């Protein structure tokens, strides 16, 4: 038995060596003697074995006999690089850089300890698995992450760490000396330090203790750690921020346009702590209006390549969880020096426009300013002024609102798309526990600010895009949004038609017009969220790049982010580049800025994922006390294993698992966004209203399970 097994192993190795010969020699046709010579085999019996291998592999369609005795590989071995996308069963698909039409399937045993998101080198087999090629990981090029949040499990002699991440299939072995004070059952952050080739589990150490599972601070910090956002600023960064002088010198003021005597105010959420934009307004002698969009001059305070700058770049964005903001900059800057607080002189970078009665631009100016905000308004206060047509600074606010309306009308007329998604907010008690849910309303006060921010972002981008020509265009950071893929838009149009909405996809302008009509029509209806989210999913994702292109969603030929440098690093880059060019500087290095743009886009996605995770956690926490309660909901998603239902009353989303629907065997109809019963043919379709009961809540996994309440 052992001899037979040994012989089989030798034969397998020899077969691989034979196939490698063709690969190494550019797949030129070879006979068995030539293959034997390459392998340095001279024994006639062994050469006969080589001939048998060639014949066997020809039968398996690995190689072909192109002429009597002459063989050639049917397909060369291929080595490609890609990113691991792990599935629930431990297998993976490798997403390559457009080398293959479909992703490469890798079985669990052939992953070679690769983890979800890792960049790997894969050997692709000639054979296929359905429409997907098969392969195996031969090298891990770059780990996506080495730190995980989870629970510490202690025994007498060793400890294990159970990661929260459902796509992390391996528990981490923690030597007792690396526990760093962690107790059994505590929530912590563990770092992988080693993974021996023959070991089933990685070895690690406890890096941070987060606290008791289920406590609000513990869980919010766990979400930040899970997505790679630091929980505090390094001492060096805090120290550097404290050293910055808060004194504005006369010399500095002399370099800027002085707006301190011009009516200026900020408009922000009631709970905002940093104010990074202000509007100035005055009536000019010629009857036109001067509107200044003044943005905190963060780049004045942060030196390139300083510890502060490197930390801001690393984070790339502030993160907005349900109950807290994790700022990109230390508090001294974000809430102090750079925050445009009322009754204080502040340094800004501004876009100043002369507008006529119809909000057409007569003149524009970009440069550094100094302001003195007269008033800090909340959105609610400004909305009161707009609705009452009276109040503090009513002349300025009402005129700004009228101008904003004209800018908005023109934007939509030119093909911009209005996506009014419902934003869920939680009422929290002192411990951070959700005691209520409400939907945030967007009124004229919000849109007023948005329209002037969009104007300045667009005009700054247009201004720089005109510098230089062709290959000599100046490097800049743009915010780009590609038009949707025709098939994705066609699928959405088919689905919208089920609700009676017609989407005209003949041109970008017609598509935008019909999408806007749909968005207006569905407002307040039960299917609003489903249709809006599906429409957004059919769109491309907006990114940062140095490659100048249009913004489809806004219908702007050029667009950038200039207005939020306190919370977005790309805006800091935009300020630096614009100031450099205004002062006669040459075009910056495009390759360098493109890398920074890619990093910023990646961190923006991570921040959005972290924000969604915090909302999901609070939704689960809110419904934990409502198990057994019945609600009306809308089917918001369908998968092979279940239906996502969004509760109409509170917008909390959970899943009805197909195995829990007992009246039939249901399967997914992917094309029609539906679940269909195989015997009775009952259909549950995206957008349908259903009754559900809260079955179970798993806070650790942020999962809510529902069951259908059937008639």
N, C-alpha and C positions, 0 to 999 in steps of 0.2 A: 504493500500500500504506500509506504513512505517513498519507495523507489519510483513508483508511478507518479506520485505527487511531485517529487523532485524533478523528474524528467519533464513534466508539464511546465514547471516553473522555468527550467532552462530553455525549453522551446519558446516560451513566451518572450523571454529576454532576447533570444536569438532573432525572433521575428521582428522585434522592435529595432534591433541593430540593422537588420536587412532593410527595413523601411527608411531608417535614418540615412543609409547610404545614398538612396535616391534623392533625399532632401539635400544632403551635403554636396551632391554633384549636379545641382540645378535640374534634377528630374530628367536627365538624358536617358534614353533607352539603354538598358543593360541586360546581358544574359547571365545565367547562373555562374559562369566562370569569372566574369568581370566583377560580379558582386563578391564572390569568394576571394578574389585577388584583393579587393578593397578591404576585406575583413582579415586578410592575411591567413586564409584557410587553404591548405594544400592537400590535405588528406582526401582521397577520392570518396570515401564513405561520408565524410562531413560535407563535401561539396554536393553530394547527392541529397543530403538533408536540406541544403540551401535551395536546391531545385524544387524539392517537395514543398518548402515554405512558399516559394514564389507561386507554385501552382495553387496551393490552398488559398493564398491571399487573393489570387485572381478570381477564384470561385466566390470569395466574400466581397468582391467588387472594391477591394482596397487598392489593388493594382490591376492593370489590364495587359494582356499579351497582344502587343500591337503588330507583331510578326512572329512567325514560329521561333520560340526560344528567346524572344526579346520582350522585356517587360518595362512598364513605366507606371508611376503612381497616378491614380485617377485624379487625385487632388493633393497639392502640396500641403504639408503641415503649416499651420499659420499661428504665429504668435501675435497677440494683440493686447492692448492695454485698455482698461475700463474700470468702471466703478461697480462695487458689489451692491446689489439690491436683494436683500435677504427676504425669503418668504416664511410663512408661519411654520412650515414643516422642516425648516433647517436647510433646504436647498436654496439656490440663488440664481438670479439672472445677472449677467455682467452687461452693463450698459456701456457700449463702446462709443468711440468718437466717430460715429457715422461710417465705420468700416463695414458693418453688416446691417442689412435691412432690419433684421430682428435681433433681439438680445441673445446672448449665449447662455445656455443652461448649464449649471454646474451642480452635480449631486452633492449632498452633505459631506460624504467621505472624501470628496475631491476638492474641498474648499481650502485645505491646508491652513486651518486656524484663521482664515480671513473673516473679518467682521463686517457688519453692515456699513456701507459708505466707504470702505477702504478702497484705495486705488491699487489695482493688481495687474500682474502680467498673466495672461491665460494662454494655454496651449489649446487650440481649437482642433477637434477631431474632424476627419473627413466625413464621417457619418453624421446624420441628422437625427433630431428628435422632433418629429412633426415639422413645424415651420422654423423651429429654432435649432441652430447648431449646438453641439455639445462640446464641453471643454473641461479643463481642470486648471486650477490655480497653480502656477509654478513659482511665483514670487509675489510677496506683498511689498509694493513700492512705497506706499504711504498710508499710515493708519489715519482713519477719519477722526477717531478720538480714543484717548487712553484713560479717560476719567468717566466714571459712571456714578449715578446716585442709586441708593438701594438700602437694604436692611442687613445689619450684621447679625450672624447666627454663630453663637459660641458653643463649643463643647469643652471637655476637660483639657484636651491636648492640642486642639487646633480650632480655627475659625473659618467660616465661609461667608462670602458677601453675595447676597442675592440681588442682582441689578433690577431696577424698575423697568428698564428699556426692554420691551417685549421682543425686540429683534436681537438682543444680546442673549444668545442661547447657552452661554457658559457661566456658571457661578465662578467667582474669583476666590482662590485659596489665599487666606491671609495668615502668615506666620504670627504666632502670639506676640513676638517682639515688634510687630508692625501695626498693632491695633491702635496705638496712640491714645489709649484711654477709653476706647469705644466699648460700651457694654452690650450685652445681648439684647437684640430687638431695637437698637437705636438706629435712626436714619442717618446716613453718612455719605460722604463722597470717597470712593476708592479709586486708586490709580493702578493700572497694570504696570508692573515693573519688569516682568520676565514671563516668557512662555516657552519652556523647553520643547524641542521638537517632538519628544515622545510623551509629553504630558497632555492629559485630557483637558485640564483646566489651567488657565493662566494664574500666575502668582502676582499678588499686589500688596498694597499697603493702604491703610486708612489715612486720607489726606485731610479731610475736614469732618467734624461731627456737626450734623445739621440740627439734631434735636429729636424730640419725641414724635413718632409718626402720628399724623392727624392734626398736629398743631399748625395753625395758619402760617406762622413765620417759617416753620420747618418746611412745609410743603411749597411755599412760594420760592424759598431759597433753593429747594431741590429742583424746581423747574428751571431756574436760572442756571444752576450748575449743569443740569442735563443738557442744556443747549449751548454750553460753553461760555456763559457770561460770568465774569468775576463778581464775587459778592462784596468786594471792597476795593478801594484804590490803593496801589502800593504806596508805602511811606514816602518814597522819593517824589512821587507825583503830587501827593498832598503838600509836601514841603515846598515844592516848586510853585504850586499855586498860591501858597501863603506868602511867598516872597514878592509877588507881583504888586506893584504900587497901585493904590486906588486913586492917586492924585492925577487930575487932568491938567496939564501945564498950558500956559498961554501960548507957548511955542507950538504945541500939538494942535490947539484950537485954530491957530493962524493957518495951518495947512488944510483946513476943512471949510466947507460951507456951513455957516452958522444959522441953524434953524431954531435957536432957543427962544426967539420972540414970535415964532409962528405957532399957531394952534396945533397941538399934537396930542394924541392919546393912543392908548393900547386897548385892544378888545380881545379878551381871552376867557376860557372856562373859569367858573367861580372858584375852583380848587387849584388853579394854575399857580406854580411857584416861580417859573421862569417866563419872562416876557421877551421873546426875541424879535418881535416886529411891532412897529408903531406907524400910524398914519398921520401925516401933517396935511393941513388943508388951508388954502387961502384963495380969496377972489382977487384976480388980477385986474389991473386998470383997464385992460382991453375987453373985459367981460368974460374971459376964459377962467378956468380953474387950475390951480397948481395943486397936484396931489403928490406927496412924497411918501414912498414906501421905504421906511428906515429900518434896517436890519442890524442887530447887534454885531459889532465889529470884533468878532471872536479872533480873527486872524491877526488883529493888532496885538493881542495879549499872548498868543501862542506862537512861539518861535518854531520854525520847521526843524524836525529831528530832535527836539527837546524831549524830555521824559513825558511831559504833558501831551505833546503832539503824537508820540508813539503810542501812548495809551489810548488817546482819542481815535487814532487810526485803527488800532487793534479792535476796539469795541465797535467803531464805525457808526453806531447809532445808539440812541437812548432806547430803553425797553419799557413798554407800558403794560404792566400786569394789572390785574383787576383792582388791586388795593395799593399799588405803589409804582413809582417811576424809578428805574435804575438809570441814572444820567450818564451820558457819554463823557461829561466833564465834571470835575469835583464841584461841590456845592459853592465854594467861594466864587467860582466863575459862573456856573449855571444859574444860581439864585442871587448872586451878588454883583460882581464887576460887570458881567455881560447882560444882566437882566435889566430891561428898560423900565425900571421902577419909576413911579410918578414923583415929581418934585425933585428930581436929581438930574444933573448934567450927565449925558451918556454919549459914548462914541459909537457911531454907526457907519455902515456902508449903505448907500441909498440909490434907489432908482426914482428919479423925480420927473413927473410928466406934466406938461401943459395940455389940458383937455378942453375941447369946446363943449357946447351944450349937449351934443350927441355922443360924447365920450370918444371922439376921434382925437388922435394924438397930433398936436401941432408941433411940440418940441419934446425932446427927451434928454436927460442928463444922468450920467452915472458917476458916482464918486463918493468920497468920504465926507461925513457930516458930523455935527455935534447937535444934540437935541436936548430938550427939557420937557418931558411929558407932563401935560397939565392934569391928566386924569387917567386912572386905571378903571376901565369899564369891564363888566362881565357881559357875556352874550345876552343874558336875560335883561340886563339894564338897557342895552342898546335896542333890543327888541321892543321893550316898553316905549322907548322914545319913538321908534318907527310906527308902532301901532297907535300911540296917542297923538302923534304928530306934534309933540311938545316935550320939553324937558331940557336938561343940561346939554349944551352944545347941540341943540336940535337943528339949527341952521346947517351946521357942518355935516351932521350925521344923515339928515334927510337928503342933502345934495349928493353926498357920497353914495347913499343907497340908490338914488335915481341913476347916477352914472354907472354904478355896478350892474343895475338891471339892463342898461343898454349894452354894456360889455358882454353880459351873459346871453342876451338875445342874439347878438352878432355871432358869438361863439357857437351856439347851437345851429344857427342858420348856415354856418360854414361847415357843419358836419360833426360837431362834438357830440359825444354820447353822455347822457345823464344817467348814471347808475346810483340810485338812492337806496342803498342797502340799510336795513334796520340794524342799529348798533345797540346791543344789549348791555345794560348797566345793572349793577347790584347795589342794593342798600345793605350795608354791613354794620354789625354791632361792634362794640369796643374790642372784641376778640377777633374780629375779621370774619365772623360767621355771617353768611348771607341770610337776611331776614325778609328780603323782598327783591323783586326783579322789575325793571321798567325799561322801556325803549326810549333811547335818546332821540329827540326831535331836532331836525335841522331846519332852521327858519332863516328869514332874510338877514339877520345879524351875522349868522355863520357864513352865508353866501357872500355878503358884502366883503368880508375879509378875504374869503377864498378868491373872489374875482380880482381883487387888486394884487394878491400874491401871484395869481396865474399871469396877470399882465406883466409884472416885473420879471418873473421867471422867463416868460416868452421873449420879452424885449432884450433882456441881457443875452440870451442865447442867439437871437438874431444879430445883435450888435457884434458879437465876436465871430459869428459864422461868416460875416462879410469881410473879415480881415484876411488878407492873402487870397490867392486864387489857385484852383486845382490842387496840385501836390504841395503847394506852399501855403495852404490854409493853416490857420493857427490851431494848435492843439487846445482842446477844451473838454470839459466834462458835461456831457449831454444826458438828458433823461429821455430814453427812446422807448417807444411802444409800437411794435410791428402790427400790421393789419392781421386779422385772424385768418387761419387756414380755411380755404373754401369748404372743405368737407366738414370741419367742425361747425362752421356757420350754417351749412346746409342741414346738419343734424339738429341744430338748435331750432332752425326755422320750422322743420317738420314737427318738432315737439310743441313749439309755441302754437302751431296751427290747431293742435288738439284743444286748446283753450279758446280758439276763435281769433287768434292774433296772426296777422299776415306780416311776414318779414320779407321785404324786397331786397334781394342780394345782387341786383344788377350792377351797382356801383357802390363805392365807399359812402358816398353822400346819401344815396337812397337807403342803404343799410342803416346808417346812423339815424336818418329821419324816422324809419319805421321802428327802430329800437327805442327811440325817444318816445314815440307815440305809445308803444307797449309799456314802457316804464311809468309813463304818466297814467295810463289806464289801469295798471295793476296796483297802483298805490292804495294801501289800506285793505286790499283783498287778501284772502287766505293764501293764494298762490304767489304773492309778491316775492317772498324770500326765495322760494324754489326757482321761479323764473329768473330772478335777478342773479342768483348765484350760478345758475346754469349758463346764463348769458356771459357772465364774467369768466366762467371756466372755458367758454369757447373762444375767449380772447387770448392773445399772447400776453406774456408777463412783461411789465415795464422793467427796464434795467438801466444801469449807468454804463456809459461807454464814451470813448473819445471819437467814435465813428458817427459823424453827424447824420441824423436821419429824422424822420417825422415822428410825431406822437399821435397815433391813430385815434385813441380815445378822446383826446382833446382837440383833434383836427388842427394841430399847430405844426407848421413846417419845421420849426426849431423850438426846443424846450430844454430847460435845465432846472436845477434846484439851487436857488440863490437865497431863499427866505428863512431857513432854519439851521444856521450853523451851530447853535447851542446843542441841537439834538441830532444832527446828521453831518458826518464827516465830508461827504461829497460837496456840501454847501461851503465848507471851509476851503476845499480845493478850488471851487468856483471863485470865491472871494480873492484867493491868492493869485489865480491866473488873471482874473479881470484887472486887478490892481497893477499887476506886472505889465499887462498890455496897455493900460491907460497911461503908464509911465514910459512907454516906448520900448518895452522889452521884446526880445525875439521869441519865436514860437518855442514852447516847452517840449520836452521829450515825450512823444506820444506813447511809446512802449511802456515807459515808467508809469504814466498816468492810467494807461489801460489796465495794468495789473492792479492798481489801487481801485479802479472802477469795478473790476471783477470781484475783488475782496469785499467792497462795499455792498454789491448786489447780493453776495452770499450771506453777509451778516444781516442784511435787511430781511432776507427770507428766514433766517434763524430767529430773529426778533419777532417776526410775525407768527412763527410756529410757537414760540414761548408764550406770546400773548394769547394765542388760541388755547394752549394747554392750560393756562391759568383760568380762562373762561370755562373750559370743560370741567376743571376741578370744582369751581364754584357752582356750576350747574349740578354736578353730582352731589355736592355738599347740600345744596338747597333741596334736592329731591330725596335725600336720605331720610328725612323725617316725613316723607309723603308716600312711603311704600304702601301699596294697596289702593291708593287714590286713583280715580278715573279722570282722564282728560280727553279733550278733542285735540287731534293733531293732524298734520299734513305730512304725507310721505315726501321726504326731502332727499332720499338717496336709495338706490337699490344695488345689491351685490349678490354674489353667488350664495352667500350664507345668511342674508337677512335684509330687512328694510330699515332705513333710518327714518325716524319720525320726529318732527319738530312740533312740540306742544304749542298750540296757537296762543294760549293765555300768557305764557312766560318765555317762549322761544327756546326752552331747554330741549336738547336733542338726545335721543337714545335709540336703541335698536330693538326691533322685534326679530328674533332669530327664527329662520324657516322651520327648524326642528320643533319649535314651540307652537306652530300653527297646526292644529290636530285634525282639521276637517279634510285635508287632502295632502298630496305630495307636490310641493311648489318648486319651480325652477325659474332661473333668470332668463328673461328675454331682453338681452342687452340692447338690441337695436331700438326697441320700443320703450326702454326705461321702465320695464314692468316685471312683476312676479306673477307667474301663471300656474294655476292648479292643473295637474295632469289629467285628472278624471273629470272634475266638474267644470274645468276651464274658467274658473273665477279669476279675475284679473285685478291685481293691485298695481296701480300705475303712479309714477312720480306726479305729485300734485294732488293726488286723491286725499279726501278727508276721511280719517278713521278715528275710532274710539280706542284708547289704550289704557292699560292699567300699569302703574309703576311696579315692576316685579322685584328688581334687585339693583343695588348701587354698590359698585366697587370703587372706593375712593383712591386706592393705590393705583389702579389701572385707569382711573378717570372714566369709568364705563357706567352707563345707565342701561339697564335691560327693561324692556316693556313686554307685555303680552297683549294681543289683540282682544278687544271686547267685541265679540261677534253677535250680530242680531239673531 
